[in-house]
Structures are given as C-alpha cells and as structure tokens.
Amino acid sequence: MNSLTPVSSSDRILELDILRGFALFGILMVNIQYFGIPFLKVLTDMHPFTDTASMIGRAFVVIVFEGKFITLFSFLFGLGFWIFISRARDKGKKAGPLFLRRLLILTCMGAIHATLFWAGDILLIYALLGLFLMVFINRKTGTIKVWMFLFPTIQFVLFLLLVFMVHMGMQVPEAREQILQSFQESQTMFEEVALSTYTAYRSSNWAAMIPVRLSELNIIYYGFLFSSIGIFYLLGIFLAGVLAGRNGWFSQLDQKLPAIKKKLVWLLPYGMACSVIHYFFYEKADLIIPDLYMAGYLFFFFIGTPALTASYGMLLILAYHHWKDSAFWSYPGSAGRMSLTIYLTQTLIFTTIFYGYGLGLLSKVAVVP
C-alpha cells in the first residue's frame, strides 16, 4: 500500500512501517463492527445492539478510533507516493507510467475485494483517487498546501449547500411534502438493502452475496461525496503525505523529537476535544435528512481528526525512540511492511468468522470493546 513495490530493508524508514502497522490495527478496530453487522444496519436504527455496554463501546470506538487510523493510512499513502516518485527519479526512470501501472493493479485488486468479499474495501477508492496525485507531482509546495486545505473545505461547503437547499425547500409547503417523501423513500431503500444484505450474508451461498453487495456498494460510494471520510477529505490527506515527503518530515527524526514533544502538548487535547464534540453532534444528527447537526459533526471532524491522528503518530514516534531496543517494534513494523497482504487477510478471516459460509456469527455477538 505504501509504494506498491518492494523496498530493500536498508532503504525503509522503520518509523513509517510502525505507523502503518498501527494504522492497520486501528482500522480493524473500526471495521470489525462492519464485518459483524451489515453496513446499513449499523448506520440506521436497525442496529441490533443497543444495550448500555454496547453503546459505550461504540462511543469509545468513534471518539478514539473512527476516522483517525484511516486518516493515518491515507497520509502514509500520499507519503508513499512521494517516496516512490522520488526513488524512481533517482534511478533515472519515468515515475508516472510506473505509478500508473501499480494503480491499475490496485484497481483490479480493489474491485475484486469489494465485489466478491467485502463492501468496506478502500483499495479501489485509493487507486482511483491516486490518479489525482499525478497532477501534483511537479506542483509548487505552496500550491500543494492550498489544495491540501481546499479539498476538505470543498467537501464541507458542498454539504452545507445541501443542508441549505433542503432547509429552504422545507419552507415551501408543497416542496416540503415532496422532500420528506423523497427522504422517506431513501430510508425505506436503505432498510430494504440492509435486510437483503443481512439475509444474504447469513446464508452459505457465497454467489448470492454478490448482487446485494453491489447494492450496498452503490450506497456506500454515494456516501463518499458527503460523508466524513469522503473523496475530497482523502485527497487533502493524500496531499499532506506528499507534502511531508517533499519537506523531509521523516528525515533525522532524532533531532526533531523536542519539537514533536512541544506540539504534542496542545495537539493531543485539542484533537481529543474535537473528537468528543463531533461524536455528540453525530449522535444528534439525522443520518437520512441533511441537517445542521451533521454539518457540525463534519466541521469538528475535519478540524480535529487530522490533529488527533498526528498526535497518535507523534506518540508512536516518541515511544519508539524512547524504547528503541524493544523487540516489540518488530511486530507493528512487520505488519507495516506487509500492509496490503494483512489488509486483505483481515477480510478473509473476519468474513469467514461472521458470514454464513463460515461460523455464521453475523449480528449474533457484539463487536465493540
């Protein structure tokens, strides 16, 4: 996932492998509930676990994990892109065609993963959005900084416009009825797809899962336009990774540890406070009809999640440099070097645990801490 090509041990930056390994763990902490419960059952009032312990567990996952580690993984994807381009140029090769070839491979793998195994695939999205990174290969640092902030801003503004249009339409009696009917139809459609996926995934017929998974993917990909982890947000995070690579953020880290400690003092509480706030906005938001609560959720997500993600990365870097001789780091480091393999293996293991062709535990056990 980092450069889509093997890198010799001497050329690797161990801190990046460690960050990537922890990112995989954090992503699994979020994804496991979507393995154990169909996506649309989690995102609607059909969620099967509403006891106090489950609700506390869900709150913990949303505040501490959700969005943070996919942000870290996306940042590392952008950084890996820059490393790949730089190394190709150093060897006198044309970086563009080589990277496009790897994106094509990733596209094929993502399409297979998404349609045949799990609708929560991110590989296909990464591959398609990776094409946009090619536009920024030779752009000035200032241009990259502008677009790094502009992309998430575009996503937030688009959602605000949607909220405004819905609000204005609701002020007109004739339009209000049509709008409510349209959203009710969407709610009904979500519930029907949720029930069909639930039925299909509990069966032992693997082939029967594919058509309903395609319906599920249709809704999920539509959500990438307006959800927190949307296409514009991911592009902004990709560019942050490109900027980090270009500016050498991960070179001579020993000398940067004091500065990291100073930033961490305020960055961690700020990011955590934003995460708590966006959780409470999310709990009050209407997941079908765009409203100001959802806008508030997106706002605090966009301004807080990158900060909390950076805090996690800083904590890991400080911990690694403090206990550098510990054998523990070999585990996340090894996982980071095999990130694509482990990401796909997670799907094979957990779909086998939860789906009908395996242990059939779908929606039968609570899948939050």
N, C-alpha and C positions, 0 to 999 in steps of 0.2 A: 504493500500500500504506500510505502514512502517514496520509492523511486521506481517501483515495479521491475527492478532488475537487481541481481545480486551485487553486493558491495563487499569488498575484502574486509577482513576484520581490522586491519591496520587503518583503513580509511573511515571506519564507522565512528560516530560520536556516541559514546556509550550513554550519555545523558538522554539523548533522543530516543534510543532504544528503550530505556527505562520509562520515559514519559509515555511512549507508545504502548508499552506493556500495561501500565496502569490505566491508560485510556481504554484499552480493551476490557479490563476488569470493570471500570465504571460504566461502560456501555452495556455490558452484560447485566449489571445491577438494574438498569432501566429496562432493557429488552426482555428480561426474564418474565415480567408480567405479561408482555405481549406474546411470548411463547405460550404461556399457561392460560391466557384468556384472549380470545379474538380481539383484534384492534378496536373494532367498533363497539364491542361490549364494554371495553374499558372507557371509551370516550362518550358513552351515552349512559342513561340512567339504568341500563341493564347490567351494570357491574354486579357480579354475584356476591362479592364480599364487602359488606357494609358494617361489620362489627367494629367496635372501638379499636381493637388492636390492629386490624387491617387498615383502618383509616389513619391511624398514627403512623403506621409503616409507610403508607402511600405518601403522607405529608413529608416524612423523612426523605424518601427517595426523590420527591420533586424538589425539595429545598437543597439537598446536598448533592444529588447526582444528576438529575434530569437536565439535559442540555449542556452540562458542564464538560462531560467527557467526550461527547460528540464534537463539541467546540474544540477541545484539545486535539482530537484526532484530525479534525479539519484543518486546524492550524499546522499540524505536522504534515498533512498532505501538501499544503501550499509550500511549506519549507522544503519538503522532499522534492517538489517540482523544481524549486530553485537550485537545489544541490545537484539534481540530475542534469539540468541545463548547463550549470557551471562546469561539471565534470566532463560533459560531452564536448563543450567548447575547448576545455583544456587539452583534450585529446585530438583536437582538430576536426571533430565530427559535426555534422549538421544536427543540432539538437531537436529542431522542430519535427522532422519526419520520424525520428526515433521515439519521441514522446507520443506522437500521434499513434504510432504502432502499438505502444503499450496501452494507450487509452482504448484502442479498438479491442485489445484482448480483455481489458477490464470491462468494457461494454458487454461483450459476449458473456463473460462470467457473471456479471450483474444481472443480465436478462435471464439467464438460466436459473440463477439463485432466486430471483424474485418470482418468476412464474412457476417454477417446479417445486420450490421448497418453502419460501417464506416471504410474505409481502413486506416485511420490515427491512428489506435489503436497502443498503445505502451505496453499494458499489456502482450501480447504474447511474445514480444521480451524480456521484463523484466523477464518473467518466464523462458524462455529458457536460457538466459544469467545468471540468478540466479543460475543455476546448477553449473556454473564455480566457483561461490563464495565458494562452498563447498570445493574446492581444497585448499582454503586459510585459512580454519578455524584454523589450527594448525601451519601455517607458521610463521616464524620469522618476526618481524617488518621490518627488512632490506629487506627481500625478497618481502614483500608487496610493499614497497616503489619502489623497482626496477621495478616490474611489473606494478605499477601504471603509471610510465612514459613510460615503454616499450610498453604497448598496443597501446596508441595513436601514438607512433613513428612507430610501425609496420604498422598501417593504412596509415600514411603519406608516408612511404617508398614504400608500395605497389602501391600507386597512382603515385609516382614518376617513378617507374618502368614501369607502364602502359604508362605514358607520354613519357618516353624514347623509349619504344618499338614502339609506334605509330610514334614518330619523326623519328626513324631510318628506319621504314618501308616506310615512305613517301619519303625518299631519293632515293628509288628504283622505277623507273618509272612504272614497271609492278605491283609492290605491291601497289604503291600509288593509282592507279585506283581502285584496289580491296578494299583497306581500305576505300576510300571515298565512294564507292558504299555500303559497309557494314554499314557505319555510316548513309548514306542516308536512307537505309532500316530501320535502328533503328529509325530515325527521323520520317519516314512515319508511322512506327508501333506505336510510341508514339502518333502521331496525330490521328491515327485511334482509339486508345484506348481512347484518350481524348474526341473525338467526340461521341464515343459509351457511355461513362460514362455520358457525358453531356445529351445525349438523354434519357438514362435510368433514371437518377436521376430527370429529369424534368417530367417524366411520373408519373402516380399514381399507377403503377404496382410495388409493393414492391418486389415481387418474381423475376421480370425481372431484378432488380438491382443486384442480387447476382452474376450471371455469369460475368458481366462486372466488378464487384468489385473484383472478383478473378483475372481477367486480370490485374487490377490496382494494386492489392497486389503483383502480380508476379514481376512487375517492381519496386515497392517500396522496396520489400525485397532484390532485387538485388542491389538496391542503398545503402543498409545498409553496403555493403562491401567497398564502396568507398566514400560515402557522409560524410559530416562533423559530423553529428550525426550518426556515424556508430557503428558497434558492438564492435570494438576494443576501440574506444573512450569511449563508455558507460562502458565497463569493467574497463577502467582506472579510471573513475569517481566513479564507484561502490567501487573500492578498496580505493579510497580517503576517502569515507564514512566509510569503515571498519577501516581504519587507525585512523580516527577521533574518532570513538567509542573506539577503543583499547587504545588510548592515552588520553582519557578523555577530549577531547577538549571542551565539553559542560558541564563539571562539574565546579562548583564555578566560574561562568561567571562574577560575580560581581568583582572578583579580577583580571580578565583579560581585563576589559574594557580599561584601559590605553594603554595596548599593542595593542589592537584592533584599537584604535584611531591612533596610530603611523603607523600601517601597512596600514590603510585606506588612509592616506595622499598621498601615492605613488601608492597604488594598484588600486584605482579608476581611476585616469587619465591614468595610463598605460593600464588598461583593456579597457577603452573607446577609447583610441587612436588606439589600435589594432583592435577594433570592426569597427571603421570608415575605417581603411585601408582595412580590409578584405571585407567590403562592396564594395569598389571601385574595388577591384580585381574581386569580384563576378560579378559585372556589366559588366566587360570586358571579362569574361570567356565564352568559348563555352560550353554550357550545354550538348552537344552531343559528341563532339570530345575532349578527354582529352588534356589540354594544360597547359602552364606554369602559365597562369592567374589563372586557377582553383587550381593549386598547391600552388600559392601564397595565394589564399583565404584560403585554408586548413591550411597552415602554420600559418597565423596570427589568424585564428580561434582557432587552438589548443593551441597557446601560450597566447592568450588574453581572450578567453571566460571563462576559469576557474577563471582567475583573476577578471574579471568583475562580474562573478557570486558570488565569495567570497566577493567582495565589497558590492553587494546588501545585502548579508546575514549579513555582519558586520553592515551596515547602519540600518537594521531592528533590530538587537540585541541592538545597541546603542539607537535607538529610543524607543524601548520597555523599556529599563532600565531607560531612562530619563523620560518617561511619563508612568510609570508602573501602576499608578492608573486609567488610562483612560479606559473607558468602550469599547473603540474602539477595543482593542486587543481581545475581546471575539469573534468578527466576523471572523477574519482570523484563530484564534485558534480553533473555532468550525469547520470551513471548513477543517482545517488540521486533525482534529480527524476523519472526515468523508471523507477522500480524495478519496478513491475508489468509494464510492457512488456518490460523486459530479462529479468525472471524467466521470462516465458513464451517469449521469444525463445530463451533458453538451451535450453529443452526442444526447440523446433523444430530448432535447429541440431544438438544432440548426439544426439537420437533419429535424425535423418537420417544422421548420421555412423555410428552404431553399428547401427541396425536394418536389417532385410533390404530394406526399400523404398528405402534409401539406399545407403551404401557397404558395409554389412554387416560392420562390424568388431567386432561383439559378441563379447566374450571372446577376441578374437584379438590384442589388444595390451594390455599392462599400462597401467593408467590411474591410477597413483600416481606421485608425483615420483620 
